[in-house]
Amino acid sequence: MAESLYERYMAAARAYREHEQQCTSCAPGARCDTGRRLYESLARLQDAHLNRLRKQR
């Protein structure tokens, strides 16, 4: 079974948090390439999830 949007969003959040805790190059205003990719993925999924919730109202 395919993962739901919410599950993908939570997985992206978890991956970003884990990277952020371990990476010595990342800072809130300056992320490494991997950190930037993970953050952008998280932001896209969060936007999609929130938009879906808004439409369900």
C-alpha positions in Angstrom: 0.0 0.0 0.0 1.3 3.4 -0.9 2.1 5.8 1.9 -0.4 8.6 2.6 0.6 12.2 2.2 0.6 12.6 6.0 3.0 9.6 6.4 5.3 11.0 3.8 5.2 14.5 5.5 6.0 12.9 8.9 8.8 10.8 7.3 10.3 14.0 5.7 10.1 15.8 9.1 11.8 13.0 10.8 14.6 12.8 8.2 15.2 16.5 8.4 15.3 16.6 12.2 17.8 13.6 12.2 20.0 15.3 9.7 19.8 18.6 11.5 20.9 17.0 14.8 23.9 15.3 13.2 25.2 17.8 10.6 27.8 20.2 11.8 27.5 22.3 8.6 23.8 23.2 8.9 22.4 26.3 10.6 18.9 27.7 10.3 20.0 30.3 7.7 22.6 28.2 5.9 22.0 24.5 5.2 24.4 22.1 3.5 23.2 20.6 0.2 21.6 17.6 1.9 20.0 19.7 4.6 18.6 22.1 1.9 17.2 19.2 -0.1 15.6 17.6 3.0 14.1 21.0 4.1 12.7 21.7 0.7 11.1 18.3 0.6 9.6 18.8 4.1 8.3 22.2 3.1 6.6 20.9 -0.1 5.0 18.0 1.8 3.8 20.3 4.6 2.2 22.7 2.2 0.5 19.9 0.3 -0.8 18.4 3.6 -2.1 21.7 4.9 -3.7 22.5 1.6 -5.5 19.1 1.6 -6.7 19.8 5.2 -8.1 23.2 4.1 -10.0 21.7 1.2 -11.6 19.1 3.5 -13.2 21.8 5.7 
